[in-house]
Each structure stands twice: as C-alpha cells, then as structure tokens.
Amino acid sequence: MPVLKVSDEAGNLAEILVNSGTIPQEHSEDALHIALVTVNGIDMSALLYAMIA
C-alpha cells in the first residue's frame, strides 16, 4: 500500500471537517485520513476492504 504525503489541500480539508463539526475534534486523525483519500481520489470502501482482507 503506498504512503500518501499530507498535502496542503488534505490538511486544509481535514481542518474544515473538524472546524465545521462534521468530524469531532477528538477524531481529527480520522478527518485527516478521510481528507487524504478524498484528495487522492481513493475509493474508501476499496481501502477498507484491502485493510481487512
């Protein structure tokens, strides 16, 4: 599985997700994970399947 670098775009999106209340502050790492897959065009369901398979 490739390692994704945290771009400014991903960091900004994660910040928006937390600041808007979409993702609680205590789960800010999850917001970053969601932002990373979003800006990189990764299908989250495929990623989750790969992690449990």
Buried (B, 14 or more C-beta within 10 A) or exposed (E): EEEEEEEEEBBEBBBEBBEEEEBEEEEBEBBBBBBBBBBEEEEEEEEEEEEEE
